[in-house]
């Protein structure tokens, strides 16, 4: 029974690949993520990226000033990008 439950959990879990913070211009940065599995919403993916952006700015003793996001939704894979600035 445990083996069947474990197989079910593995089958529905999402696999996430995320980039490190990349500089994309003067004081601007980008994060991107690809999620496979189809069970994560677009909003959840972008919220995770924004949390990482806030943490990045916090380490620089700055705050997340502005951001924009994009990406593609679908069954799999889903992608999201966040461009942001720390001030």
N, C-alpha and C positions, 0 to 999 in steps of 0.2 A: 504494500500500500504506500509506504514512504517513497519507494522508487517511482511510482506513478505520479505522486504529488510533486516530487522533485523534477521529473520530466516536464510536467505541466508548467511549473514555475520557470524553468529554463526556456520553454517554448514561447512564453508570453513576455519575457523580460526584453527590454530594449538594449541595444548596443550603441553606445554613444562615443563618437570621436570628436574631440575638441582641439582647436589650435591654441597655441600659446598666444599671448597678447603680441600683436604685430604693429609697429609704427607705420602709419600711412600718410604722414605729412607732419607739418609743424604742429606739435602738441595734440595730434589726433592719433587714435589707435583703433584696431579692429580685433574682434574675436569672431570665430566661426565655429559652428558645430554641425555634425551630421548624425542623425539618429535613425537607426534601423529597428524595425519591430512594429511600428504603426500604432503603439498604444500611448505615445506621448503627444500632448497637444502642442500646437505651434506656440501658444502662450507660455507653456511650461518651459519650452526650450529657450525662448527669448528671456524669460525671467531668470533662468539659470545663468545665461550669458551676462545679463545686467548685474546680477549678484557678483559675478567674477570681475566685471568692470569696476564696480564699487570697491571691491576688495583691492584691486590693483591701484586705484586712485588713493585709497586709504593708506596703503603702504608708502605712498609718496607724500603723505600728510596733506592730501588734497581731497576734493570732493568731485564726484561725477557731475559735470556741469550740463552737458547736453549729449543726446544720443539719437541715433536713427537706426532702424532695423529693417531687414528684408529677409526673404527666404522663399522656400517652396514647400507647399504642403502636399500630402498625398499618402498613399498607403505606406510606401517605403522606397527609398530613403527620404527623410525630411531634412531640409537644410535651413540654417538661420545664420545671419550675420548681424553684428552690432558694431556700428561705428560710434566712437565716443571721444570726449575730451575731458581732461581733468583740469580743474582750476582751484 
